[in-house]
Amino acid sequence: MKKSIILLATLLLAGCCGTQDVKFPQGQYPYDNPYAFGQDLSFVLSAERRGGVWYDTDGTEMSPWQIFRSHGYNWGRLMICNEPSRLGQTLDYVLEGAQKLKENNIHFALDFMMADGWSNPMTQPTPSSMKEMTHQERTQAFYDYVHHVIATLREAGVQPELVQVGNEISNGAFWPTGRIYYGEEKRDQSRWKEFTDYIKAGIKAIRDVDPAIQVMLHLDFGGDLEMSEIFFTKMKEYKVAYDCIGFSFYPWSHGTLMDLRDNLYYVIEKFRKPVYVIETGFYSVPSQYFERKGKRAPFPETPEGQKQWFQAVNEIVMAAPYNLGRGVFWWEPMQRGRGCFDDMTRVAKPIIEAFEQYAYPLERTDGNPRIWDFEEGERP
């Protein structure tokens, strides 16, 4: 770890002294900035199907999709599980959710769980349909599955703009053949070759459908310099061609806000990839992580403290070097205790307004066009 800290200091100095080739971001017009104020909206459809209504901060009844968009949230993430899906996150479900995103003018990020249900650092189970396959057969099957999903979404006119190949894949995927270890005792048991074979197959499938789709590698350790160094150095060694990095960053698991700041700076300086905090969260009620456990939280576990946490994470991402901090996503807005709605009344909480100072106005309000090429007295 000492080596990583020394390297970070070196990179900080290099960043101060170096120069960059700055290019105008093509396609970025006023009121259409691609920076992501995002939500994981994977469970909105299932919540709506269970019935009930939701309300904006002023008491107006609206769909959650409309409430998020009207407050400046411009990206939505949907997860997909291999079928049979124990979570219900099937391709048909994602197709319906993607259509909702399109109807509400929300950008679409897709998250392949690479499992029939949950996948995260503690569990990355091989899909049931692939368990009895050889490594080569499994690699091909994963390519075929990803290709089918992306092609189907594209044909339906709702293809994603950003795709995660795996969810929190720091410890690998398709266990046990794709298992990764970081501890000294087991590090040499890591299956980097098999793991990266799976990831590269998924990436190739996406590129074969549409090379314009951005490919993300999503890890859980948003505040850990050493693990970032190990993982992304291995990605370079095994020639994994990804476009951007996504970190999860929760205050009860991944360090302090200063840890997040240092990790983002380090990763961007060394690997020069756009970075998102693709998952974060904070409770608006006393949680099992802080208040109920007698531990001190970075902000009060209140509705206002929840909003302050999201704003603080966002400020760090926005301040990342070279404009490579590209956005933040909340997980999970429909969840009790740490969602975006009051658990009893379903009225939107203060967090819904976290980014209004950056997102408003959502359109030009003076009645004029963006480009004024008209003579005096003429109006379009």
Secondary structure, DSSP 8 states (H G I E B T S, - for coil): -HHHHHHHHHHHHHHHH--------TT--TT----EEEEE-TTHHHHHHT---EE-TTS-EE-HHHHHHHTT--EEEEEE--SS-TTS--HHHHHHHHHHHHHTT-EEEEEE-SSSS--BTTB-B--GGGTTS-HHHHHHHHHHHHHHHHHHHHHTT---SEEEESSS-TTBSSBTTTB---STTTGGG--HHHHHHHHHHHHHHHHHH-TTSEEEEEES-TT-HHHHHHHHHHHHHTT----EEEEE--TTTS--HHHHHHHHHHHHHHH---EEEEEE---SS--TTTGGGT---SS-SSHHHHHHHHHHHHHHHHTSGGG-EEEEEES-TTSTTTSSB-TTT-BB-GGGGTTHHHH--SS--SS--SS----TT---
